[in-house]
Amino acid sequence: MDKAQIVITKFLWKNDFLFPTAMWFLSRILIWTAMLLVAPNLPSPVGETIPDFGWKVFDAWDSMHYRAIASVGYEFVNDGKQHNLAFFPLFPLSIWILMKLGLTFELAGLLVNNLAFLAALHYLYLWTKEHCGIRIAQWATAVVSLYPSAMFTGVIYTEGLYLFASTAALRAFDQNQYGRTAFWGAMATATRPTGMALIPAFAIAAWKQRRPPIAYIAALASAIGLLLFSLYCAIRFHDPLAFIDAQKGWRPSLGFDWQGWLNMVMQIAVGAQNWQFGWIQNPSGGFQDPWHPLLFSMFVASSYLLWCFRKKWIYIKVIYGFYAAVAFVLILANEQLINNLLNTFIVLGGSYLLWHLRKQLTPVTTTYGFCGIGLLLASGGTISLSRLAYGIVPLSVAMGVLLSRHSCQGYLSLGLFVTLLTKIAVGFAQERWVG
């Protein structure tokens, strides 16, 4: 590579427009290749029908609720069952507008989610570059693009739109642009329940930084999206809090779900078969799967030894083998184990990173991260926890800061992310529950 090519490469790599666009394009290629080319050529799980691998491959699980809302509107009866009023309105409203212009539901949903995610990556890149530098901005953008839950930004889900609105609101707040803070905050609270975490986050950050009164007004104005949805519920269902009652179909009770977390952690440590049917809860059951706790013990011991000998000359050689072994195990793991691992990793690991790196992040970044995690933990369930936590962008920023300090492990971690991203995309295409 001559000098001119090196200069061009550096320009492209550091260009504020091209880098996030390239990461967006790379993640789309990975997701759609796995869903449209890999999944159809793999055998379906035993006892399951082979799904249609056309446009409908992007339309499954929650997408069916968005289709119903965009097509015929909301429905709700306060009977504790699942109703589509639990899904906030901005995403299906955007789809409805495009459908009125002649687009099909599938195309409209994909356009909204994917283009919003592209905008989210640009806002994220510029925001983190302004406060943390270009290197961390690149790593944070790569994490958001390639993290396993990024699969949901490539199908008909709200991930892309919510990341866009919340990131734009956070950047506007750090730039002291309070009108934009209120606007994008309102868009976020109209997209997902976790948008409510922005309201106290803005208020607490304004107090910590001694911002002017307009900052507090912007924090309160962020609730406009939520208030408009509540007004709709009052008119349509005669109950301004009907959207909260609708959540009971997915999460019957509020509060920390300690039993769900216990099951999740024990399934990781000893295996789902051993925990549910083996000697731990049923002493006469014996070990149903003796390999799982053995492999888990080996993983913990290997991780400890790698940490102890990280300064030795053999560290680099050994760590490649360690990551390769982890990737192999993840490929063989079932969706339940992967979901449990991702739940634990992003919530517990992300919370630790937020606290550990709090001095490197802006106050609103840290505050929103903890408010968002607190809201998820108090929601009364662990369903889709990793996917919802992925939407809390400070967790990805914190991961970007960490990986930027350790490039070797960073690239290997991105490799693991891509492995899981591909596996989850295949599972979604085969209509299996992946979060």
C-alpha positions as CSV (number, residue, x, y, z in Angstrom):
1,M,0.0,0.0,0.0
2,D,1.6,3.3,-1.1
3,K,1.4,6.6,0.7
4,A,-1.6,7.9,-1.2
5,Q,-3.6,4.8,-0.4
6,I,-2.7,5.1,3.3
7,V,-3.9,8.7,3.4
8,I,-7.1,7.7,1.7
9,T,-7.7,4.8,4.1
10,K,-7.1,7.0,7.1
11,F,-9.5,9.6,5.7
12,L,-12.2,7.1,5.2
13,W,-11.7,5.5,8.6
14,K,-11.9,8.8,10.4
15,N,-14.6,10.5,8.3
16,D,-17.5,11.5,10.5
17,F,-20.0,10.4,7.8
18,L,-18.4,7.3,6.3
19,F,-17.4,5.4,9.4
20,P,-20.9,5.1,11.0
21,T,-22.4,4.5,7.6
22,A,-19.9,1.7,6.9
23,M,-20.6,0.1,10.3
24,W,-24.4,0.3,9.6
25,F,-23.9,-1.3,6.2
26,L,-21.7,-4.1,7.6
27,S,-24.2,-5.0,10.3
28,R,-27.0,-5.0,7.7
29,I,-25.0,-7.4,5.5
30,L,-24.4,-9.7,8.4
31,I,-28.0,-9.7,9.6
32,W,-29.7,-10.1,6.2
33,T,-27.2,-12.6,4.9
34,A,-27.8,-14.8,8.0
35,M,-31.6,-14.4,7.7
36,L,-32.0,-14.7,3.9
37,L,-29.1,-17.0,2.8
38,V,-27.9,-19.0,5.8
39,A,-31.2,-19.7,7.7
40,P,-33.1,-21.2,4.7
41,N,-30.3,-23.7,4.1
42,L,-30.2,-25.0,7.7
43,P,-32.5,-27.7,9.1
44,S,-35.4,-26.4,11.1
45,P,-35.7,-27.5,14.7
46,V,-37.3,-30.9,15.2
47,G,-41.1,-30.7,15.2
48,E,-41.3,-27.2,13.8
49,T,-42.6,-26.2,10.4
50,I,-40.3,-24.5,7.9
51,P,-41.0,-20.8,7.8
52,D,-41.5,-18.7,4.7
53,F,-38.1,-17.0,3.9
54,G,-39.6,-14.1,1.9
55,W,-40.5,-10.7,3.3
56,K,-42.2,-12.4,6.2
57,V,-38.8,-13.4,7.6
58,F,-38.6,-9.9,9.1
59,D,-42.2,-10.0,10.5
60,A,-42.4,-12.2,13.6
61,W,-43.1,-12.0,17.3
62,D,-43.6,-8.4,18.3
63,S,-43.8,-7.3,14.6
64,M,-47.3,-8.9,14.4
65,H,-48.5,-6.5,17.1
66,Y,-47.1,-3.5,15.2
67,R,-48.8,-4.8,12.0
68,A,-52.2,-4.9,13.9
69,I,-51.7,-1.4,15.3
70,A,-50.7,0.1,11.9
71,S,-53.5,-1.7,10.1
72,V,-56.6,-1.6,12.4
73,G,-55.5,0.4,15.5
74,Y,-55.1,-0.4,19.2
75,E,-57.2,-2.9,21.1
76,F,-57.4,-3.4,24.9
77,V,-59.4,-5.1,27.6
78,N,-58.2,-5.0,31.2
79,D,-58.2,-8.8,31.7
80,G,-54.5,-9.4,32.4
81,K,-54.0,-10.9,28.9
82,Q,-51.7,-9.7,26.2
83,H,-53.0,-6.7,24.2
84,N,-51.2,-4.5,21.7
85,L,-51.8,-1.3,23.8
86,A,-48.6,-2.3,25.6
87,F,-46.7,-1.1,22.5
88,F,-46.1,2.6,22.3
89,P,-47.4,4.5,19.3
90,L,-44.6,6.3,17.4
91,F,-43.2,3.3,15.6
92,P,-46.5,1.9,14.3
93,L,-47.6,5.5,13.5
94,S,-44.6,6.0,11.3
95,I,-45.3,2.7,9.6
96,W,-49.0,3.8,9.1
97,I,-47.9,7.0,7.4
98,L,-45.7,5.2,4.9
99,M,-48.4,2.6,4.3
100,K,-50.8,5.5,3.4
101,L,-48.2,6.5,0.8
102,G,-48.5,3.0,-0.8
103,L,-45.8,1.0,0.9
104,T,-46.4,-2.5,2.2
105,F,-46.2,-3.1,6.0
106,E,-43.0,-5.0,5.7
107,L,-41.2,-2.4,3.6
108,A,-42.4,0.5,5.7
109,G,-41.4,-1.2,8.9
110,L,-37.9,-2.1,7.6
111,L,-37.4,1.4,6.3
112,V,-38.3,3.1,9.5
113,N,-36.2,0.8,11.7
114,N,-33.1,0.6,9.5
115,L,-33.0,4.3,8.5
116,A,-33.6,5.4,12.1
117,F,-30.7,3.1,13.2
118,L,-28.4,4.7,10.6
119,A,-29.3,8.1,12.0
120,A,-28.7,6.8,15.5
121,L,-25.2,5.7,14.6
122,H,-24.4,9.1,13.3
123,Y,-25.7,10.9,16.3
124,L,-23.9,8.4,18.6
125,Y,-20.6,8.8,16.7
126,L,-20.7,12.6,16.8
127,W,-21.8,12.7,20.5
128,T,-19.1,10.4,21.8
129,K,-16.5,12.1,19.6
130,E,-17.3,15.5,21.1
131,H,-16.9,14.3,24.6
132,C,-14.6,11.2,24.5
133,G,-12.6,11.5,21.2
134,I,-12.6,9.8,17.9
135,R,-11.2,6.5,19.0
136,I,-13.9,5.9,21.6
137,A,-16.5,7.1,19.2
138,Q,-15.4,4.4,16.7
139,W,-15.5,1.7,19.3
140,A,-18.9,2.7,20.7
141,T,-20.3,2.8,17.1
142,A,-18.9,-0.6,16.4
143,V,-20.3,-2.1,19.6
144,V,-23.9,-0.7,18.9
145,S,-23.6,-2.0,15.3
146,L,-22.4,-5.5,16.0
147,Y,-23.7,-6.3,19.5
148,P,-26.0,-9.4,19.2
149,S,-29.1,-7.5,20.0
150,A,-28.4,-5.2,17.0
151,M,-30.3,-8.0,15.0
152,F,-33.5,-6.3,16.1
153,T,-32.5,-3.1,14.3
154,G,-32.7,-5.0,11.0
155,V,-36.2,-6.3,11.4
156,I,-39.6,-4.7,12.1
157,Y,-38.9,-3.8,15.7
158,T,-38.5,-0.4,17.6
159,E,-34.8,-0.7,18.4
160,G,-33.5,1.6,15.6
161,L,-36.1,4.3,16.2
162,Y,-35.7,4.3,20.0
163,L,-31.9,4.4,19.8
164,F,-32.2,7.4,17.4
165,A,-34.6,9.4,19.5
166,S,-32.9,8.8,22.8
167,T,-29.3,9.4,21.5
168,A,-30.4,12.6,19.8
169,A,-32.0,13.7,23.1
170,L,-28.8,12.9,25.1
171,R,-26.6,14.7,22.6
172,A,-28.9,17.8,22.6
173,F,-28.8,17.9,26.4
174,D,-25.0,17.8,26.4
175,Q,-25.0,20.6,23.8
176,N,-27.3,22.8,26.0
177,Q,-29.9,22.7,23.2
178,Y,-33.0,22.4,25.4
179,G,-35.6,22.7,22.6
180,R,-34.1,19.8,20.8
181,T,-33.8,17.9,24.1
182,A,-37.5,18.3,24.7
183,F,-38.4,17.3,21.2
184,W,-36.3,14.2,20.9
185,G,-37.1,13.2,24.5
186,A,-40.8,13.4,23.6
187,M,-40.1,11.2,20.6
188,A,-38.3,8.7,22.9
189,T,-41.1,8.6,25.4
190,A,-43.6,8.0,22.6
191,T,-41.6,5.0,21.3
192,R,-40.8,2.8,24.3
193,P,-41.5,2.7,28.1
194,T,-37.8,3.0,28.8
195,G,-38.0,6.5,27.4
196,M,-39.4,7.5,30.8
197,A,-35.9,7.0,32.2
198,L,-34.8,10.1,30.3
199,I,-37.0,12.4,32.4
200,P,-35.3,11.9,35.8
201,A,-32.0,11.5,34.0
202,F,-32.2,15.0,32.6
203,A,-33.4,16.5,35.9
204,I,-30.7,14.8,38.0
205,A,-28.0,15.8,35.5
206,A,-29.3,19.4,35.4
207,W,-29.1,19.5,39.2
208,K,-25.6,18.0,39.3
209,Q,-24.3,20.4,36.7
210,R,-26.2,23.4,38.0
211,R,-28.0,24.0,34.7
212,P,-30.5,26.9,34.3
213,P,-34.2,26.4,34.9
214,I,-34.8,25.7,31.2
215,A,-33.0,22.4,31.6
216,Y,-35.6,21.3,34.1
217,I,-38.4,22.4,31.8
218,A,-36.8,20.4,28.9
219,A,-36.7,17.3,31.2
220,L,-40.4,17.7,32.0
221,A,-41.3,18.4,28.4
222,S,-39.7,15.1,27.4
223,A,-42.8,13.5,28.9
224,I,-45.0,15.0,26.2
225,G,-44.9,11.8,24.1
226,L,-46.0,9.8,27.1
227,L,-48.7,12.3,28.0
228,L,-50.1,12.3,24.5
229,F,-50.3,8.5,24.6
230,S,-52.1,8.8,28.0
231,L,-54.5,11.3,26.5
232,Y,-55.3,8.9,23.6
233,C,-55.9,6.1,26.2
234,A,-58.3,8.4,28.1
235,I,-60.3,9.1,25.0
236,R,-60.2,5.7,23.4
237,F,-60.4,3.4,26.4
238,H,-61.6,5.9,29.1
239,D,-58.5,5.2,31.2
240,P,-55.4,7.4,30.9
241,L,-53.3,4.7,32.5
242,A,-54.6,1.9,30.3
243,F,-51.2,1.5,28.6
244,I,-49.7,0.6,32.1
245,D,-52.4,-1.9,32.7
246,A,-51.7,-3.4,29.3
247,Q,-48.1,-4.2,30.4
248,K,-49.5,-6.8,32.9
249,G,-50.0,-9.2,30.0
250,W,-46.2,-9.4,29.7
251,R,-45.2,-8.6,33.2
252,P,-47.9,-9.5,35.7
253,S,-46.4,-7.7,38.7
254,L,-44.0,-4.8,39.3
255,G,-40.8,-5.0,41.3
256,F,-37.5,-6.8,41.1
257,D,-38.0,-10.4,39.8
258,W,-35.6,-12.1,42.1
259,Q,-36.9,-15.6,41.2
260,G,-36.4,-14.9,37.5
261,W,-32.8,-13.7,38.2
262,L,-32.1,-16.7,40.4
263,N,-33.3,-19.1,37.6
264,M,-31.2,-17.2,35.0
265,V,-28.0,-17.3,37.0
266,M,-28.4,-20.9,38.1
267,Q,-29.1,-22.0,34.5
268,I,-25.9,-20.4,33.4
269,A,-23.9,-22.0,36.2
270,V,-25.3,-25.5,36.4
271,G,-27.4,-25.8,33.2
272,A,-31.2,-25.5,32.7
273,Q,-31.7,-29.3,32.8
274,N,-29.8,-29.7,36.1
275,W,-31.6,-26.7,37.7
276,Q,-35.1,-27.5,36.6
277,F,-35.1,-31.3,36.8
278,G,-31.9,-32.3,38.5
279,W,-30.7,-32.8,42.0
280,I,-30.8,-29.1,43.0
281,Q,-34.6,-28.8,43.1
282,N,-35.3,-32.6,42.8
283,P,-32.6,-34.6,44.8
284,S,-33.8,-37.8,43.3
285,G,-33.3,-36.5,39.7
286,G,-29.5,-36.7,39.7
287,F,-27.4,-34.8,37.1
288,Q,-29.3,-34.5,33.8
289,D,-26.4,-32.8,32.0
290,P,-23.0,-33.3,33.8
291,W,-21.1,-31.5,31.0
292,H,-22.6,-28.1,31.6
293,P,-21.3,-27.4,35.2
294,L,-17.9,-28.9,34.2
295,L,-17.5,-26.6,31.2
296,F,-18.7,-23.6,33.3
297,S,-16.1,-24.4,36.0
298,M,-13.4,-24.7,33.3
299,F,-14.5,-21.3,31.9
300,V,-14.3,-19.6,35.3
301,A,-10.9,-21.2,36.1
302,S,-9.5,-20.2,32.7
303,S,-10.7,-16.7,33.0
304,Y,-9.1,-16.4,36.4
305,L,-5.8,-17.8,35.2
306,L,-5.8,-15.5,32.2
307,W,-6.2,-12.5,34.5
308,C,-3.5,-13.7,36.9
309,F,-0.9,-14.2,34.0
310,R,-2.0,-11.3,31.8
311,K,1.5,-9.8,31.8
312,K,3.3,-12.9,30.9
313,W,4.6,-13.5,27.3
314,I,2.2,-16.4,26.8
315,Y,-0.8,-14.2,27.5
316,I,-1.5,-13.1,23.9
317,K,-1.1,-16.7,22.5
318,V,-3.4,-18.2,25.2
319,I,-6.1,-15.5,24.9
320,Y,-6.6,-16.3,21.2
321,G,-7.3,-19.9,22.1
322,F,-9.6,-18.8,24.9
323,Y,-11.7,-16.7,22.7
324,A,-11.8,-19.4,20.0
325,A,-13.1,-21.9,22.6
326,V,-15.7,-19.4,23.8
327,A,-16.9,-18.8,20.3
328,F,-17.2,-22.6,19.7
329,V,-19.3,-23.0,22.8
330,L,-21.5,-20.1,21.9
331,I,-22.2,-21.6,18.4
332,L,-23.3,-24.8,20.1
333,A,-25.3,-23.1,22.8
334,N,-29.1,-23.0,22.6
335,E,-31.2,-19.8,22.5
336,Q,-32.2,-20.0,26.2
337,L,-28.6,-20.1,27.4
338,I,-27.5,-17.3,25.0
339,N,-30.4,-15.1,26.2
340,N,-29.5,-15.7,29.8
341,L,-25.8,-14.9,29.2
342,L,-26.7,-11.7,27.3
343,N,-29.2,-10.6,30.0
344,T,-26.6,-11.1,32.7
345,F,-23.7,-9.6,30.7
346,I,-25.4,-6.3,29.6
347,V,-27.2,-5.6,32.9
348,L,-24.6,-6.6,35.5
349,G,-21.5,-5.9,33.3
350,G,-22.9,-2.7,31.9
351,S,-23.9,-1.4,35.3
352,Y,-20.4,-2.1,36.6
353,L,-18.8,-0.3,33.6
354,L,-21.1,2.7,34.0
355,W,-19.9,3.1,37.6
356,H,-16.3,2.3,36.9
357,L,-16.1,4.8,34.0
358,R,-18.5,7.4,35.4
359,K,-15.7,10.1,35.4
360,Q,-15.1,9.6,31.7
361,L,-18.7,9.9,30.7
362,T,-20.9,12.9,30.9
363,P,-23.3,13.2,33.9
364,V,-26.4,12.6,31.8
365,T,-24.9,9.6,30.2
366,T,-24.2,7.9,33.5
367,T,-27.5,9.0,35.0
368,Y,-29.6,7.8,32.1
369,G,-27.8,4.5,32.1
370,F,-28.6,3.8,35.8
371,C,-32.2,5.2,35.5
372,G,-32.8,2.9,32.5
373,I,-31.4,-0.2,34.2
374,G,-33.3,0.6,37.4
375,L,-36.5,0.9,35.3
376,L,-35.9,-2.5,33.7
377,L,-35.1,-4.2,37.0
378,A,-38.3,-2.8,38.6
379,S,-40.4,-3.8,35.6
380,G,-41.2,-7.2,37.2
381,G,-39.7,-9.6,34.7
382,T,-36.7,-10.8,32.7
383,I,-38.4,-11.3,29.3
384,S,-36.5,-9.5,26.5
385,L,-34.2,-7.9,29.1
386,S,-31.0,-8.0,27.0
387,R,-32.9,-6.4,24.0
388,L,-34.4,-3.7,26.1
389,A,-31.0,-3.0,27.9
390,Y,-29.4,-2.7,24.4
391,G,-31.6,0.2,23.8
392,I,-30.0,2.1,26.7
393,V,-27.1,3.5,24.7
394,P,-24.8,4.5,27.6
395,L,-24.2,0.8,28.2
396,S,-22.7,0.5,24.7
397,V,-20.7,3.8,25.2
398,A,-19.2,2.3,28.3
399,M,-18.3,-0.9,26.5
400,G,-16.7,1.3,23.8
401,V,-14.6,3.1,26.3
402,L,-13.4,-0.2,27.8
403,L,-12.6,-1.9,24.4
404,S,-10.7,1.2,23.2
405,R,-8.2,0.6,26.0
406,H,-7.6,-3.0,25.0
407,S,-7.6,-3.3,21.2
408,C,-6.6,-7.0,21.0
409,Q,-9.4,-8.1,23.4
410,G,-11.7,-5.5,21.7
411,Y,-11.4,-7.0,18.3
412,L,-11.8,-10.5,19.7
413,S,-14.9,-9.4,21.6
414,L,-16.4,-7.9,18.4
415,G,-15.8,-11.3,16.9
416,L,-17.8,-12.9,19.6
417,F,-20.5,-10.3,19.1
418,V,-20.7,-11.1,15.4
419,T,-20.9,-14.8,16.1
420,L,-23.9,-14.3,18.4
421,L,-25.4,-11.7,16.1
422,T,-25.4,-14.2,13.2
423,K,-26.8,-17.0,15.4
424,I,-29.6,-14.8,16.7
425,A,-30.5,-13.6,13.2
426,V,-30.7,-17.3,12.0
427,G,-32.9,-18.1,15.0
428,F,-35.3,-15.2,14.4
429,A,-35.5,-16.1,10.7
430,Q,-36.5,-19.7,11.8
431,E,-39.2,-18.1,14.0
432,R,-37.5,-19.2,17.3
433,W,-37.7,-17.0,20.4
434,V,-34.4,-15.1,20.6
435,G,-35.4,-12.2,22.8
